[in-house]
Amino acid sequence: MTISNMTIRERLGLRPIINVSGTMTTLGASIIVPEAIAAMAEIASQWVEMDDLQRAASTVITRLTGGEAGFITACCASGITMAIAGAMTGTNLLAIERLPDDTEGLKSEVVIQLGHIVNYGAPIDQSIRVAGARVVPAGTVSVTQDYHVREAINERTAAALYVVAHHTVQYGMLSLEEFCDICHAKGVPVIVDAASEYDLRSFLARGADIVVYSGHKFLSGPTSGIVTGRKNLVRTAYLQNRGVARAMKVGKESIAGTMAALEAWEKRDHAGIRRREEAALNLWKDALQGLPGTAARIIPDPTANPLD
């Protein structure tokens, strides 16, 4: 076989992958939709003012999420760090330059339920610490009561983080509504890590102030993160590009590709995809059901995500 007829996988010496795990970062996240590939290719040869491109992205993000503003970043983890740093610094440019090691005079604690401190490639609490904040766990691994969160909040609390993922403890934790009510009563904004969640609207509607999604999982876009929510908090998060987020900058290709993936998501035949998924699952279930000693059943994702 000549070099010209080899696939990129063959040229790079990569082994074939049969993916039965889903949109895992370690497996390349997702197969990017054609609309996103086309947008990335089109903008790759263009000069662009990045702030203008992000303003255009904000228009798309707010339409799909119901947030007041939004922007695209390198990934969900960077979006979390930026949102937390923004809650610490506000619009103070000098404070932005001082992070992460100099937090004198700043609110610098982040409350999180202990059952939400998980690792899905890296510890979630590291995304907090990268901003220069101190992690304040609330409750125990299996139980968090309202008083655990209430007493964890003090005059140094900058924000609270709520994680929605199948990785977290799925029992004994406070609901998002309960968590938001407690935090808001004490003037603390709530940031939601919804990296791989399909629901683009409900977390803000249920009380979150900022929600961060991955653009490269269910959306099938390029590797990216989507930050959406209250305009003032989105702005302070975005300003971290002048500080700690410089090391997390996103390119024009990923911004354009993620915008295209969001717009493709609006037009996707979700019901048709669900029917095909259910047919495949039922095929496997029926085939395994007849085997001696086996009992096959379909178990939904803990956060009710479909497969896609």
ZIHU-V452252 format. One record per residue. RES is the residue in one letter. PHI is phi in degrees with one decimal (999 if undefined). D_CENTER is the distance of its C-alpha to the mean C-alpha in Angstrom with 1 decimal. Layout:
BEGIN
res->RES phi->PHI d_center->D_CENTER
res->RES phi->PHI d_center->D_CENTER
END
This chain:
BEGIN
res->M phi->999 d_center->41.7
res->T phi->-81.3 d_center->41.5
res->I phi->-57.5 d_center->38.5
res->S phi->-65.2 d_center->38.3
res->N phi->-94.3 d_center->37.8
res->M phi->-82.0 d_center->35.3
res->T phi->-75.3 d_center->31.6
res->I phi->-60.3 d_center->29.1
res->R phi->-63.2 d_center->28.4
res->E phi->-68.4 d_center->32.1
res->R phi->-62.0 d_center->32.6
res->L phi->-90.7 d_center->30.0
res->G phi->72.0 d_center->31.2
res->L phi->-92.9 d_center->28.1
res->R phi->-77.3 d_center->28.7
res->P phi->-64.7 d_center->27.8
res->I phi->-123.5 d_center->24.8
res->I phi->-106.9 d_center->24.8
res->N phi->-91.7 d_center->21.3
res->V phi->-117.7 d_center->21.4
res->S phi->-107.2 d_center->18.1
res->G phi->105.2 d_center->15.6
res->T phi->-86.6 d_center->12.7
res->M phi->-86.7 d_center->13.0
res->T phi->-56.9 d_center->12.2
res->T phi->-68.9 d_center->15.8
res->L phi->-107.6 d_center->17.2
res->G phi->92.9 d_center->15.9
res->A phi->72.9 d_center->12.7
res->S phi->-152.6 d_center->14.4
res->I phi->-88.1 d_center->17.5
res->I phi->-68.8 d_center->16.9
res->V phi->-67.2 d_center->18.6
res->P phi->-55.7 d_center->21.9
res->E phi->-60.7 d_center->21.1
res->A phi->-71.0 d_center->18.4
res->I phi->-60.4 d_center->20.8
res->A phi->-64.3 d_center->23.5
res->A phi->-64.6 d_center->21.7
res->M phi->-64.9 d_center->20.8
res->A phi->-65.8 d_center->24.4
res->E phi->-68.4 d_center->25.8
res->I phi->-83.9 d_center->24.2
res->A phi->-59.3 d_center->24.7
res->S phi->-96.4 d_center->28.3
res->Q phi->-111.9 d_center->27.9
res->W phi->-82.2 d_center->28.0
res->V phi->-154.2 d_center->25.6
res->E phi->-81.1 d_center->25.0
res->M phi->-61.9 d_center->21.4
res->D phi->-64.4 d_center->21.3
res->D phi->-65.5 d_center->22.9
res->L phi->-64.1 d_center->20.4
res->Q phi->-68.0 d_center->17.5
res->R phi->-63.4 d_center->19.7
res->A phi->-63.9 d_center->19.9
res->A phi->-63.0 d_center->16.2
res->S phi->-59.4 d_center->16.0
res->T phi->-61.5 d_center->18.6
res->V phi->-67.6 d_center->16.7
res->I phi->-62.0 d_center->13.5
res->T phi->-65.9 d_center->15.7
res->R phi->-64.0 d_center->17.7
res->L phi->-86.6 d_center->15.1
res->T phi->-105.0 d_center->13.1
res->G phi->82.5 d_center->16.1
res->G phi->-73.7 d_center->14.9
res->E phi->-79.9 d_center->17.6
res->A phi->-161.5 d_center->15.9
res->G phi->-167.5 d_center->12.9
res->F phi->-154.8 d_center->12.4
res->I phi->-111.6 d_center->10.8
res->T phi->-127.7 d_center->10.2
res->A phi->-68.5 d_center->10.5
res->C phi->-170.4 d_center->7.0
res->C phi->-63.9 d_center->3.8
res->A phi->-59.8 d_center->6.8
res->S phi->-68.0 d_center->9.0
res->G phi->-62.0 d_center->7.3
res->I phi->-64.6 d_center->7.8
res->T phi->-58.7 d_center->11.2
res->M phi->-65.7 d_center->12.1
res->A phi->-64.5 d_center->11.6
res->I phi->-67.6 d_center->13.6
res->A phi->-59.7 d_center->16.1
res->G phi->-63.9 d_center->16.6
res->A phi->-66.6 d_center->17.5
res->M phi->-79.8 d_center->19.9
res->T phi->-95.7 d_center->21.6
res->G phi->60.9 d_center->21.6
res->T phi->-97.3 d_center->23.3
res->N phi->-72.9 d_center->25.6
res->L phi->-65.2 d_center->25.6
res->L phi->-67.6 d_center->27.7
res->A phi->-62.8 d_center->25.4
res->I phi->-60.6 d_center->22.5
res->E phi->-72.8 d_center->24.8
res->R phi->-78.4 d_center->25.7
res->L phi->-65.6 d_center->22.3
res->P phi->-96.8 d_center->21.5
res->D phi->-85.6 d_center->25.0
res->D phi->-112.1 d_center->26.9
res->T phi->-114.6 d_center->25.6
res->E phi->-58.9 d_center->29.1
res->G phi->82.8 d_center->29.4
res->L phi->-105.3 d_center->25.6
res->K phi->-67.6 d_center->23.8
res->S phi->-141.8 d_center->21.9
res->E phi->-117.1 d_center->20.9
res->V phi->-127.3 d_center->17.6
res->V phi->-88.9 d_center->18.2
res->I phi->-147.9 d_center->16.2
res->Q phi->-63.9 d_center->17.7
res->L phi->-58.5 d_center->19.1
res->G phi->-70.0 d_center->18.0
res->H phi->-102.0 d_center->14.3
res->I phi->-84.3 d_center->15.0
res->V phi->-116.8 d_center->14.0
res->N phi->-128.3 d_center->13.8
res->Y phi->-124.2 d_center->11.7
res->G phi->122.7 d_center->13.2
res->A phi->-158.0 d_center->13.6
res->P phi->-65.6 d_center->14.1
res->I phi->-61.2 d_center->11.4
res->D phi->-69.1 d_center->14.3
res->Q phi->-68.5 d_center->14.8
res->S phi->-62.8 d_center->11.8
res->I phi->-74.5 d_center->13.9
res->R phi->-67.8 d_center->17.2
res->V phi->-60.0 d_center->16.4
res->A phi->-74.1 d_center->16.5
res->G phi->97.8 d_center->19.9
res->A phi->-90.3 d_center->19.2
res->R phi->-100.1 d_center->20.7
res->V phi->-81.1 d_center->19.0
res->V phi->-119.4 d_center->20.9
res->P phi->-70.3 d_center->20.5
res->A phi->-119.2 d_center->21.8
res->G phi->82.9 d_center->23.8
res->T phi->-115.6 d_center->24.3
res->V phi->-60.3 d_center->22.4
res->S phi->-107.8 d_center->23.6
res->V phi->-143.2 d_center->24.4
res->T phi->-126.4 d_center->23.1
res->Q phi->-100.5 d_center->25.5
res->D phi->-58.4 d_center->25.3
res->Y phi->-68.7 d_center->27.7
res->H phi->-60.5 d_center->25.5
res->V phi->-72.3 d_center->22.8
res->R phi->-58.5 d_center->25.6
res->E phi->-78.3 d_center->27.6
res->A phi->-77.7 d_center->24.7
res->I phi->-85.7 d_center->24.3
res->N phi->-145.6 d_center->26.8
res->E phi->-69.1 d_center->27.8
res->R phi->-96.9 d_center->25.6
res->T phi->-74.3 d_center->22.3
res->A phi->-92.0 d_center->19.9
res->A phi->-163.4 d_center->16.9
res->A phi->-128.3 d_center->15.6
res->L phi->-114.7 d_center->12.2
res->Y phi->-120.4 d_center->11.5
res->V phi->-107.3 d_center->9.5
res->V phi->-109.4 d_center->9.3
res->A phi->-169.0 d_center->9.9
res->H phi->-70.4 d_center->13.3
res->H phi->-71.2 d_center->13.5
res->T phi->-76.5 d_center->14.4
res->V phi->-63.6 d_center->18.0
res->Q phi->-97.9 d_center->18.6
res->Y phi->-144.4 d_center->21.7
res->G phi->76.4 d_center->23.1
res->M phi->-95.4 d_center->20.0
res->L phi->-71.8 d_center->20.0
res->S phi->-70.0 d_center->18.4
res->L phi->-60.2 d_center->15.9
res->E phi->-61.2 d_center->19.0
res->E phi->-63.2 d_center->21.1
res->F phi->-61.1 d_center->18.7
res->C phi->-64.6 d_center->18.4
res->D phi->-59.2 d_center->22.2
res->I phi->-65.3 d_center->23.0
res->C phi->-66.3 d_center->20.9
res->H phi->-66.1 d_center->21.9
res->A phi->-63.1 d_center->25.5
res->K phi->-106.3 d_center->25.3
res->G phi->73.8 d_center->23.7
res->V phi->-107.0 d_center->20.4
res->P phi->-73.2 d_center->17.1
res->V phi->-110.3 d_center->14.3
res->I phi->-105.4 d_center->10.6
res->V phi->-109.8 d_center->8.3
res->D phi->-89.7 d_center->5.3
res->A phi->-120.7 d_center->4.7
res->A phi->-45.4 d_center->2.7
res->S phi->-110.5 d_center->6.2
res->E phi->-83.0 d_center->7.8
res->Y phi->-82.1 d_center->10.4
res->D phi->-83.1 d_center->11.4
res->L phi->-85.6 d_center->10.7
res->R phi->-122.1 d_center->13.4
res->S phi->-69.7 d_center->14.3
res->F phi->-66.6 d_center->12.1
res->L phi->-67.0 d_center->13.6
res->A phi->-64.1 d_center->16.8
res->R phi->-88.5 d_center->16.9
res->G phi->126.1 d_center->16.9
res->A phi->-64.0 d_center->13.6
res->D phi->-93.9 d_center->14.2
res->I phi->-138.2 d_center->10.8
res->V phi->-124.1 d_center->7.5
res->V phi->-120.8 d_center->4.3
res->Y phi->-117.6 d_center->2.8
res->S phi->-88.7 d_center->4.0
res->G phi->-89.8 d_center->7.6
res->H phi->-110.5 d_center->9.4
res->K phi->-107.6 d_center->9.1
res->F phi->-63.1 d_center->10.5
res->L phi->-76.1 d_center->11.2
res->S phi->58.8 d_center->13.2
res->G phi->-105.6 d_center->12.8
res->P phi->-71.4 d_center->13.2
res->T phi->-57.5 d_center->10.9
res->S phi->-171.3 d_center->8.8
res->G phi->-128.0 d_center->5.9
res->I phi->-120.0 d_center->6.7
res->V phi->-109.0 d_center->8.0
res->T phi->-145.0 d_center->10.3
res->G phi->150.3 d_center->13.0
res->R phi->-63.6 d_center->16.3
res->K phi->-58.5 d_center->18.0
res->N phi->-65.2 d_center->19.4
res->L phi->-75.9 d_center->16.3
res->V phi->-63.2 d_center->14.4
res->R phi->-63.8 d_center->17.6
res->T phi->-67.1 d_center->17.8
res->A phi->-66.6 d_center->14.4
res->Y phi->-63.8 d_center->15.4
res->L phi->-63.0 d_center->18.7
res->Q phi->-68.2 d_center->17.3
res->N phi->-61.5 d_center->17.8
res->R phi->-91.5 d_center->21.4
res->G phi->-140.8 d_center->20.7
res->V phi->-61.0 d_center->18.3
res->A phi->-79.6 d_center->15.8
res->R phi->-58.4 d_center->18.7
res->A phi->-79.0 d_center->17.9
res->M phi->-122.4 d_center->14.4
res->K phi->-63.9 d_center->15.8
res->V phi->-109.9 d_center->14.7
res->G phi->-88.1 d_center->17.6
res->K phi->-60.7 d_center->19.1
res->E phi->-64.9 d_center->18.7
res->S phi->-69.1 d_center->14.9
res->I phi->-64.7 d_center->15.0
res->A phi->-63.5 d_center->17.7
res->G phi->-65.1 d_center->16.3
res->T phi->-69.9 d_center->12.9
res->M phi->-59.3 d_center->15.2
res->A phi->-65.3 d_center->17.4
res->A phi->-65.7 d_center->14.9
res->L phi->-62.4 d_center->13.9
res->E phi->-68.9 d_center->17.7
res->A phi->-66.8 d_center->18.4
res->W phi->-60.6 d_center->16.1
res->E phi->-60.6 d_center->18.4
res->K phi->-97.9 d_center->21.4
res->R phi->-66.0 d_center->20.4
res->D phi->-83.0 d_center->22.8
res->H phi->-62.7 d_center->20.5
res->A phi->-64.7 d_center->23.7
res->G phi->-64.2 d_center->25.3
res->I phi->-63.8 d_center->22.4
res->R phi->-60.5 d_center->22.5
res->R phi->-62.3 d_center->26.2
res->R phi->-66.8 d_center->26.1
res->E phi->-62.4 d_center->23.6
res->E phi->-63.2 d_center->25.9
res->A phi->-63.9 d_center->28.9
res->A phi->-65.4 d_center->27.7
res->L phi->-64.0 d_center->26.8
res->N phi->-66.9 d_center->30.2
res->L phi->-60.0 d_center->32.0
res->W phi->-65.9 d_center->30.8
res->K phi->-62.4 d_center->31.5
res->D phi->-65.6 d_center->35.0
res->A phi->-68.1 d_center->35.8
res->L phi->-81.5 d_center->35.0
res->Q phi->-59.9 d_center->36.5
res->G phi->-82.6 d_center->40.0
res->L phi->-76.4 d_center->39.9
res->P phi->-58.7 d_center->42.0
res->G phi->80.0 d_center->40.2
res->T phi->-117.3 d_center->36.8
res->A phi->-136.4 d_center->35.0
res->A phi->-96.1 d_center->32.0
res->R phi->-148.2 d_center->29.5
res->I phi->-94.1 d_center->26.1
res->I phi->-108.8 d_center->23.6
res->P phi->-70.5 d_center->20.5
res->D phi->-60.5 d_center->17.0
res->P phi->-56.8 d_center->16.8
res->T phi->-101.5 d_center->14.2
res->A phi->71.4 d_center->16.2
res->N phi->-72.7 d_center->14.1
res->P phi->-76.8 d_center->16.7
res->L phi->-87.6 d_center->17.0
res->D phi->49.5 d_center->16.9
END
